[in-house]
Amino acid sequence: MFMGEYNHAIDSKNRIIIPSKFREKLGERFVMTKGLDGCLYIYTLEEWDALEQKLKQLPLTNKDARAFVRFFFSGASEIELDKQGRALIPQNLIEYAEVKKEIVSIGVLTRIEVWSKEKWEDYNSSNMDFDEIAEKMNELGI
């Protein structure tokens, strides 16, 4: 399980340092792809395989299912850490997430999310009503 929030920067070669707490669980190779809300998702290879199996079960005749699968897989890249624990972010993902210099990596259960610092701050100050969200989670059995 991934959890926590880490602030760091992207270097001039589009590399980020994966926090050591995340590297322990992530392994040396993983999948990075476009995430929802304008961030990037990072999955372990095992978690990516599990997600792939679920997405394979979606009906090809469903337009939304096709769009969702395209979104996730068109941006997906298998990434390998270098010896310093850095990961190269592909240019298409840099552009998608609008990553500039400062980034925030957060652990979200089975994945890591990578946000541009600006987007993360905007997301956190968006006046979401967490009490209302908690009530909706209760309806889902949480």
C-alpha positions in Angstrom: 0.0 0.0 0.0 1.3 3.5 -0.9 0.6 6.5 1.3 2.1 9.8 2.1 3.0 13.0 0.2 6.4 14.1 -1.0 7.5 17.3 -2.7 10.4 17.3 -5.1 11.5 18.6 -8.5 11.9 17.3 -12.0 15.4 17.7 -13.5 16.3 19.1 -16.9 16.2 15.6 -18.4 12.6 15.0 -17.3 13.6 12.7 -14.5 12.1 12.6 -11.0 13.3 10.9 -7.9 10.9 8.3 -6.7 10.7 8.6 -2.9 12.5 5.8 -1.1 9.4 4.7 0.8 7.7 4.2 -2.6 10.7 2.5 -4.3 10.6 -0.3 -1.7 7.1 -1.4 -2.8 7.3 -0.3 -6.4 10.3 -2.3 -7.6 12.8 -1.3 -10.3 10.2 -1.5 -13.2 6.7 -0.1 -13.2 4.0 1.4 -15.4 3.3 5.2 -15.6 0.2 6.5 -17.4 -2.2 9.3 -17.7 -4.3 9.6 -14.5 -7.6 11.2 -13.8 -7.8 14.9 -12.6 -4.7 15.8 -14.6 -2.1 13.8 -12.7 0.0 10.8 -13.6 -0.6 7.3 -12.2 2.2 4.9 -11.3 1.4 1.2 -10.8 3.5 -1.8 -9.9 3.7 -4.3 -12.7 1.5 -6.7 -10.7 -1.1 -4.0 -10.1 -1.0 -3.0 -13.7 -1.6 -6.6 -14.7 -4.6 -6.8 -12.4 -6.0 -3.6 -13.8 -5.4 -4.9 -17.4 -7.4 -8.1 -16.6 -10.3 -6.0 -15.3 -10.3 -3.7 -18.3 -10.2 -6.7 -20.7 -13.6 -7.7 -19.3 -15.2 -4.5 -20.4 -17.5 -4.9 -23.4 -15.9 -3.7 -26.7 -19.4 -2.5 -27.7 -19.6 0.1 -24.9 -18.3 3.5 -26.1 -17.4 4.7 -22.7 -15.4 1.5 -22.0 -13.5 1.9 -25.2 -12.7 5.5 -24.4 -11.5 4.7 -20.9 -9.2 1.9 -22.1 -7.8 4.1 -24.8 -7.1 6.9 -22.3 -5.2 4.6 -19.9 -3.3 2.5 -22.4 -2.4 5.2 -25.0 -0.4 7.0 -22.3 1.1 4.0 -20.6 4.9 3.4 -20.5 6.9 0.8 -18.7 9.5 2.7 -16.7 12.8 1.5 -15.2 14.5 3.2 -12.3 18.1 4.2 -12.7 20.7 3.5 -10.0 19.9 6.8 -8.2 16.2 6.0 -7.9 15.2 8.3 -10.7 12.5 7.7 -13.3 12.3 9.3 -16.8 8.9 10.7 -17.5 8.0 10.4 -21.2 7.3 13.8 -22.9 3.7 13.0 -23.7 3.0 12.5 -20.0 5.0 15.7 -19.1 2.7 17.6 -21.4 -0.5 15.8 -20.2 0.1 16.6 -16.5 1.6 20.0 -17.3 4.6 19.2 -15.2 7.1 22.1 -15.0 9.6 22.1 -12.2 8.1 21.3 -8.8 6.0 18.1 -8.4 4.2 16.3 -5.6 4.0 12.5 -5.4 1.3 11.0 -3.3 0.6 7.4 -2.3 -3.0 6.4 -3.0 -3.5 2.8 -1.9 -2.4 0.7 -4.9 -0.9 3.5 -7.0 1.3 6.6 -6.8 0.0 9.8 -8.2 2.4 12.5 -9.6 1.0 16.0 -9.7 2.5 19.3 -10.8 2.7 21.3 -7.6 0.4 24.0 -9.1 -2.4 21.4 -9.9 -2.0 19.7 -6.6 -2.4 23.1 -4.7 -5.4 24.0 -6.9 -7.0 20.6 -6.2 -6.5 20.9 -2.5 -8.0 24.5 -2.4 -11.0 23.7 -4.6 -13.4 23.9 -1.7 -14.5 20.3 -1.9 -17.0 19.4 0.8 -15.3 16.4 2.4 -18.2 15.9 4.8 -20.5 15.5 1.7 -18.0 13.2 0.1 -17.8 11.1 3.3 -21.6 10.7 3.2 -21.4 9.5 -0.4 -18.7 7.0 0.7 -21.0 5.8 3.4 -23.6 5.0 0.6 -20.9 2.9 -1.0 -20.3 0.9 2.2 -17.2 2.7 3.4 
